[in-house]
Amino acid sequence: MAQSTPRKLALLVGINQYSAPNIPNLNGCVQDVEMQYELLVHRYGFNPSDIVMVKDGSDLLPTRANILQAFEEHLIAQARPGDVVVFHYSGHGSRVVDPDPIVVSQCGPNSNPNGINGTLVPGDATFTSISDTERVVTDIMGRSLFLLTQRIQTDHVCMVLDSCFSGAGTRGNAQVRSATSVRQSDGTRILRPSEAELEMQAQWKQDLGLELDTFNRRRSEGIAKGIAIGSASCDQEAYELPFDDGLLAGAFTYLLTSYLWQSPAVEPARTTQINLVRSTRLAAQSRGTQVPIFEAAPGSDVLAQPLYFANALAPFAEGAVLSVIDNQIELWLGGMSEHTLETAQPGSIYALIDPITSEEIGDVSLESRTGLRCIARPVESINARPGLLVREKVAALSLPSLRIGIDSSLATEQQVANSALTSALSTSNGESRVTVLPLDQQSNVAYVLARTDADTQARLRQAGIPAEHLPAVGSIALYSADLSTVVLGTSGGAVNETASTAVLRLRPRLRGLLAAQVLQSLAGLSSDLRVSGEIIPRSGRGGTVPFASRGARGQGGVRTQLAPATYQSQELIDVRITNEESTPVYVACLIIDSSGNFITLHPARWDAPDLASQIAPGESLVVPRAEDGVQFRVSGSGFLEILTIVSQAPLRGLLRNMQAIASQDGRTDPTRGAVRFGDGAGDHLNMLDDLLGDVDNLSRSYATGMLESVDSRNTAVESRAIAAFSTILEIVE
């Protein structure tokens, strides 16, 4: 019989340090479990005493014995029907020979020809030779996880596994969370489970009354209970990456937890799955091709239920207050994405929110930040206390810079490439907009400049990169940070071209990437400006995509919206924006295509751009407008991004820039029509400077006094002055 108040139990395992000399250490797994812990406590209402962390540096080290004992004593012994159980594992994965191999349902009928079973690798895993080609390992098998989960007395089980079973080593600034290849590097071809592991499984099967045939049949059908989330699909590698100075984490765990901090309301796990899968595909251009996999217990409806089986959530937030000592307030900013985290600069202002009433308690000013942990001080006298939520009020955008690493394939040209990159994008006063960083597992690079070799080309082809985008062997291209994909529009170089020639060729693309980076940061910030809108396909196919500010919703949400379906090439698209304020607002709408070109959708009337961009109080505007001679017809295939920027006053610098381009690009009627940046058209950097200048001036005029702490070299972004939205559409032919 279920309890009247379900209990929420969690076991979080994070392993960075491995005692076996043939297993490389990791760097981000302890960070993963800390991110999960803060999310469960502050957003999902878990009692801290009901969460056990087994991790490096804690009283419970992540040994095999401690992991299994914690599972037994904390989850199996305590959970009752109706309770919620969360198990999170971050560390290396591997695989062993399965004594009773099955076909893995999620991976297809030909997914397991060698009869293997995935494993979790504990921190004290050993590796014993039994022949020249065979080793016994003390891993925890997937079979064991199935039986452990089956023994939990509730169906509300959620397992999150941030590891993978194949691959190894490093690529670019990414490290793979798999120990399989390094264990086989000495000629070992077969890894076998230990006798202790198999004996333990036999005892559990006996306790559950499971015959071998029944056990294997049920395993082949799917997981035992609840929902399991894997950080990568069956044939993919799971990465950990540096997301900021002092912040290394699992790529999937960071995406998952920051998304769940920001989700506007309880949503089905299936919706969360769709958004996370599309987000990882969108991030592939700079963050690799890792795509998470969700699996529900056969015959269950768990994908229709919220993740972690939450019926209610605390209000959306950027994070929470961890501690208060006198006027020093420690903050956790786990709800900030990798794009918006950069705006958490000294002088940024955050509101403290009561998690029960959603009321503002007062404001704090950020003094310093390391990773996701910050120190702040009150702007005025407030009753700050641990557990209050943190909501962004004034962000500080630092001088934008594109972070690029130089691959070892250019070692002989390192100095030349470094010089060419730092001088490729410069401000009028000579400041470089490119930062060249060492290419290692501590550097938060966004892209990598590399000369293509045969192995890289083969890997790109296997990943499905179209032939027309494959760089030639010997040519230089710009790659994602983990070297798993090539940035579109950068692969057209000649074989054996010099690094300096390549950078010169790539300059227009670098401008576009920098501009997109800044606009994505803007679109990721919260806003109290009461505006909303929707993306509308004229045919009705694919459905509309709504967007709204925090002020319009009454609570926050994810600012980057993903279309729930694909849109056919040649579809005509409209954007409707509604002003819910009592004063006029002004709108600019831009498109970023897959090649990095920017096209202005609105305004497109250059003899009176201020008037064209205005929306009266309570009114709506649909763009593009027929009278401006603009249509938004999508074409080709891939992703494109619609950026909608709404402000309390016209963005005059940006509009003047667009007016100048319209008057100089040779169009028949210079007073109307779309403006294009890229492919030799308008300069992205001039547009960027004008836009940031507009945003800063508007924010500082709107919040005089509050913004004195924001460095004048940074761009202040005040939540009541501006709202920006990013909407991603997937186009298919």
MOHUDA-V429671 format. One record per backbone hydrogen bond with DSSP energy under -0.5 kcal/mol. CO is the residue of the C=O (numbers start at 1). NH is the residue of the N-H. E is the energy in kcal/mol with one decimal. If there is no record, write none. Layout:
CO|NH|E + CO|NH|E
//
This chain:
4|6|-0.5 + 7|9|-0.6 + 7|84|-2.8 + 9|86|-2.3 + 10|52|-2.5 + 11|13|-0.5 + 11|88|-2.5 + 12|54|-2.9 + 13|90|-2.4 + 14|16|-0.5 + 14|56|-1.0 + 16|18|-0.5 + 16|26|-2.7 + 20|23|-1.7 + 22|24|-0.5 + 28|32|-1.7 + 28|250|-0.6 + 29|33|-1.7 + 30|34|-1.8 + 31|35|-2.4 + 32|36|-2.4 + 33|37|-2.5 + 34|38|-2.3 + 35|39|-1.8 + 36|40|-2.6 + 37|41|-2.4 + 38|42|-2.4 + 39|43|-2.3 + 39|44|-1.4 + 40|46|-2.8 + 43|314|-2.1 + 47|50|-2.4 + 48|51|-1.5 + 50|10|-2.2 + 52|12|-2.8 + 52|54|-0.5 + 53|55|-0.7 + 54|14|-2.0 + 55|58|-1.5 + 59|61|-0.8 + 60|55|-1.2 + 61|63|-2.3 + 62|123|-2.8 + 63|67|-2.4 + 64|68|-2.3 + 65|69|-2.6 + 66|70|-2.5 + 67|71|-2.1 + 68|72|-2.3 + 69|73|-3.1 + 70|74|-2.5 + 70|75|-0.9 + 71|75|-1.0 + 71|76|-2.4 + 72|77|-2.4 + 75|79|-2.5 + 80|83|-2.6 + 81|3|-0.9 + 83|156|-0.5 + 84|9|-3.1 + 85|158|-2.7 + 86|11|-2.6 + 87|160|-2.9 + 88|13|-3.1 + 89|162|-3.2 + 90|15|-2.3 + 92|121|-2.1 + 93|179|-2.9 + 94|119|-2.4 + 96|117|-2.6 + 97|99|-0.6 + 97|193|-0.6 + 98|101|-0.7 + 103|105|-0.7 + 104|107|-1.4 + 104|108|-0.6 + 105|108|-0.8 + 108|111|-1.5 + 110|113|-0.5 + 112|115|-1.3 + 115|98|-2.9 + 117|96|-2.3 + 118|142|-2.4 + 119|94|-1.4 + 120|122|-0.8 + 120|140|-2.5 + 122|125|-1.8 + 123|19|-2.5 + 126|138|-1.2 + 128|136|-3.2 + 133|189|-2.2 + 133|190|-2.4 + 134|130|-2.1 + 134|131|-1.3 + 135|192|-3.1 + 136|128|-2.8 + 137|194|-0.8 + 139|141|-0.6 + 140|120|-2.6 + 141|145|-1.8 + 142|146|-2.1 + 143|147|-1.9 + 144|148|-3.0 + 145|149|-2.6 + 146|150|-2.1 + 147|151|-1.3 + 149|152|-1.4 + 155|157|-1.9 + 156|85|-2.8 + 157|227|-2.7 + 158|87|-2.6 + 159|229|-3.2 + 160|89|-2.8 + 160|162|-0.6 + 161|163|-1.0 + 161|231|-2.1 + 162|91|-1.2 + 164|93|-0.6 + 167|181|-0.9 + 169|176|-2.8 + 171|174|-2.1 + 174|171|-2.4 + 175|240|-1.9 + 176|178|-1.2 + 177|93|-1.2 + 177|164|-2.1 + 179|183|-1.5 + 180|184|-1.1 + 182|185|-0.7 + 184|187|-1.3 + 190|135|-2.2 + 191|97|-2.8 + 192|137|-2.6 + 194|198|-1.8 + 195|199|-2.8 + 196|200|-2.1 + 197|201|-2.0 + 198|202|-2.2 + 199|203|-2.0 + 200|204|-2.1 + 201|205|-2.6 + 202|206|-2.0 + 203|207|-2.5 + 204|208|-2.1 + 205|209|-0.8 + 205|210|-2.7 + 206|209|-0.8 + 209|211|-0.6 + 211|215|-2.8 + 212|216|-2.7 + 213|217|-2.3 + 214|218|-2.5 + 215|219|-2.3 + 216|220|-2.2 + 217|221|-1.2 + 218|222|-1.1 + 223|298|-0.6 + 226|297|-2.4 + 227|159|-2.6 + 228|230|-0.5 + 228|295|-2.6 + 229|161|-2.8 + 230|293|-2.4 + 233|236|-2.2 + 238|177|-2.6 + 239|251|-2.3 + 240|175|-1.9 + 241|243|-0.6 + 241|249|-2.2 + 244|247|-2.3 + 245|371|-1.0 + 247|243|-2.9 + 247|244|-1.2 + 249|241|-2.6 + 250|254|-2.5 + 251|255|-1.6 + 252|256|-3.2 + 253|257|-2.7 + 254|258|-2.2 + 255|259|-1.9 + 256|260|-2.3 + 257|261|-1.9 + 258|262|-1.1 + 259|263|-1.4 + 261|317|-1.4 + 267|307|-0.6 + 268|271|-0.7 + 268|272|-1.9 + 269|273|-2.7 + 270|274|-2.3 + 271|275|-2.4 + 272|276|-2.5 + 273|277|-2.7 + 274|278|-2.3 + 275|279|-2.1 + 276|280|-2.3 + 277|281|-1.8 + 278|282|-2.4 + 279|283|-2.2 + 280|284|-0.5 + 281|284|-0.6 + 282|285|-0.8 + 283|286|-1.7 + 283|287|-3.1 + 284|288|-1.3 + 286|481|-1.5 + 291|233|-0.8 + 293|230|-3.0 + 295|228|-2.8 + 297|300|-2.0 + 301|304|-1.8 + 302|305|-1.1 + 303|270|-2.6 + 305|269|-2.8 + 306|309|-2.0 + 307|310|-1.0 + 309|311|-0.5 + 318|335|-2.9 + 319|390|-2.5 + 320|332|-2.7 + 321|387|-2.5 + 323|330|-2.6 + 325|328|-2.6 + 327|329|-0.7 + 328|325|-2.7 + 328|330|-0.5 + 329|331|-0.5 + 329|376|-2.6 + 330|322|-3.0 + 330|323|-1.1 + 331|374|-2.2 + 332|320|-1.7 + 333|336|-1.4 + 335|337|-0.5 + 337|341|-2.4 + 340|343|-1.9 + 341|344|-1.7 + 343|345|-2.1 + 343|396|-2.0 + 345|348|-2.5 + 346|711|-0.6 + 348|366|-2.8 + 349|393|-2.5 + 349|394|-2.2 + 350|364|-2.7 + 351|391|-3.0 + 352|361|-3.5 + 352|362|-0.8 + 353|389|-2.7 + 354|358|-2.4 + 359|354|-2.7 + 362|352|-3.0 + 363|379|-2.6 + 363|380|-0.7 + 364|350|-2.6 + 365|377|-2.2 + 366|347|-2.8 + 368|375|-2.3 + 370|373|-2.0 + 372|333|-2.7 + 373|370|-2.9 + 374|331|-2.3 + 375|367|-3.2 + 375|368|-1.6 + 376|329|-2.9 + 377|365|-3.3 + 382|384|-1.3 + 385|388|-1.6 + 388|321|-2.8 + 389|353|-2.9 + 390|318|-2.7 + 390|319|-1.1 + 391|351|-3.5 + 393|719|-2.6 + 394|349|-2.2 + 395|717|-2.5 + 396|398|-0.7 + 397|715|-3.6 + 401|403|-0.6 + 402|404|-0.6 + 402|435|-2.6 + 403|446|-2.5 + 403|447|-1.6 + 404|437|-2.1 + 405|407|-0.6 + 405|449|-2.8 + 407|410|-2.0 + 408|411|-1.9 + 410|413|-1.4 + 411|414|-1.2 + 413|417|-3.2 + 414|418|-2.6 + 415|419|-2.3 + 416|420|-2.6 + 417|421|-2.4 + 418|422|-2.3 + 419|423|-1.4 + 421|424|-1.0 + 421|425|-0.7 + 425|433|-3.6 + 427|430|-1.9 + 431|427|-2.7 + 433|402|-3.2 + 434|436|-0.6 + 435|404|-2.4 + 435|437|-0.6 + 437|406|-0.6 + 438|440|-1.4 + 440|443|-1.1 + 443|445|-1.9 + 446|481|-0.6 + 447|405|-2.5 + 448|450|-0.6 + 448|479|-3.4 + 449|407|-2.6 + 450|477|-2.3 + 452|474|-3.0 + 453|457|-2.3 + 454|458|-2.4 + 455|459|-2.3 + 456|460|-2.4 + 457|461|-2.4 + 458|462|-2.4 + 459|463|-1.7 + 460|465|-2.3 + 461|464|-1.4 + 466|469|-1.8 + 467|470|-1.1 + 472|475|-2.3 + 474|496|-2.1 + 475|452|-3.2 + 477|450|-2.2 + 477|479|-0.5 + 478|487|-2.9 + 479|448|-2.3 + 480|483|-2.0 + 481|173|-1.8 + 485|480|-2.7 + 487|490|-1.4 + 491|472|-0.5 + 494|497|-1.6 + 498|502|-2.3 + 499|503|-2.4 + 500|504|-1.9 + 501|505|-2.1 + 502|506|-2.0 + 503|507|-0.8 + 504|507|-0.7 + 506|510|-2.5 + 507|511|-2.3 + 508|512|-1.9 + 509|513|-2.4 + 510|514|-2.3 + 511|515|-2.4 + 512|516|-2.5 + 513|517|-2.1 + 514|518|-2.0 + 515|519|-2.4 + 516|520|-2.4 + 517|521|-1.6 + 518|522|-2.3 + 519|523|-2.6 + 520|524|-1.2 + 522|525|-1.4 + 527|550|-1.0 + 527|551|-1.5 + 529|531|-1.6 + 529|552|-0.5 + 530|580|-2.3 + 531|549|-2.3 + 532|578|-3.3 + 533|547|-2.5 + 534|576|-2.6 + 535|545|-1.8 + 536|574|-2.7 + 537|540|-1.1 + 540|543|-0.8 + 544|546|-0.5 + 545|535|-2.2 + 547|533|-2.7 + 549|553|-2.2 + 550|554|-1.9 + 557|559|-0.5 + 559|561|-0.9 + 559|726|-1.2 + 561|728|-3.0 + 567|732|-2.5 + 568|571|-1.7 + 571|634|-2.4 + 572|538|-2.8 + 574|536|-3.1 + 575|623|-3.0 + 576|534|-1.9 + 577|621|-2.6 + 578|532|-1.8 + 578|580|-0.7 + 579|618|-1.4 + 581|618|-0.5 + 585|615|-2.9 + 586|647|-2.5 + 588|645|-3.2 + 589|601|-3.0 + 589|602|-1.8 + 590|643|-3.0 + 591|593|-0.6 + 591|599|-2.3 + 592|641|-2.3 + 593|596|-2.1 + 597|593|-2.2 + 598|677|-3.1 + 599|591|-2.7 + 599|601|-0.5 + 602|589|-3.4 + 604|606|-0.5 + 604|673|-2.1 + 605|608|-0.7 + 608|612|-2.2 + 609|613|-1.9 + 610|614|-0.6 + 611|614|-1.0 + 613|587|-2.5 + 615|585|-2.0 + 616|619|-2.1 + 619|579|-2.8 + 621|577|-2.7 + 621|623|-0.5 + 623|575|-3.2 + 625|628|-1.5 + 625|630|-0.9 + 626|629|-1.6 + 631|633|-0.8 + 632|573|-3.0 + 632|634|-0.6 + 634|570|-3.3 + 638|731|-3.7 + 640|729|-2.7 + 641|592|-2.8 + 641|643|-0.6 + 642|644|-0.6 + 642|727|-2.3 + 643|590|-2.9 + 643|645|-0.5 + 644|646|-0.5 + 644|725|-2.4 + 645|588|-2.6 + 646|723|-3.0 + 647|586|-2.5 + 650|652|-1.6 + 651|655|-2.3 + 652|656|-2.7 + 653|657|-1.9 + 654|658|-2.1 + 655|659|-2.7 + 656|660|-2.3 + 657|661|-1.8 + 658|662|-2.5 + 659|663|-1.8 + 660|664|-0.7 + 661|664|-1.1 + 661|665|-1.4 + 668|670|-0.6 + 669|672|-1.4 + 671|606|-2.6 + 671|607|-1.0 + 675|600|-2.8 + 676|682|-1.7 + 677|598|-2.6 + 678|681|-1.7 + 682|678|-0.9 + 682|684|-0.5 + 683|687|-2.0 + 684|688|-2.6 + 685|689|-2.6 + 686|690|-2.3 + 687|691|-2.5 + 688|692|-2.8 + 689|693|-2.2 + 690|694|-2.3 + 691|695|-2.6 + 692|696|-2.5 + 693|697|-2.5 + 694|698|-2.6 + 695|699|-2.5 + 696|700|-2.7 + 697|701|-2.0 + 698|702|-1.7 + 699|703|-1.7 + 703|707|-1.1 + 704|706|-0.7 + 705|708|-1.1 + 706|709|-0.6 + 707|710|-1.4 + 709|711|-0.6 + 711|714|-1.8 + 714|716|-0.6 + 715|397|-3.3 + 717|395|-2.4 + 718|721|-1.5 + 718|722|-1.2 + 719|528|-2.6 + 719|529|-1.0 + 721|648|-2.0 + 723|646|-3.3 + 725|644|-2.4 + 726|561|-2.9 + 727|642|-2.9 + 728|563|-2.3 + 729|640|-2.2 + 729|731|-0.6 + 730|567|-2.6 + 731|638|-2.5 + 732|569|-2.4
//
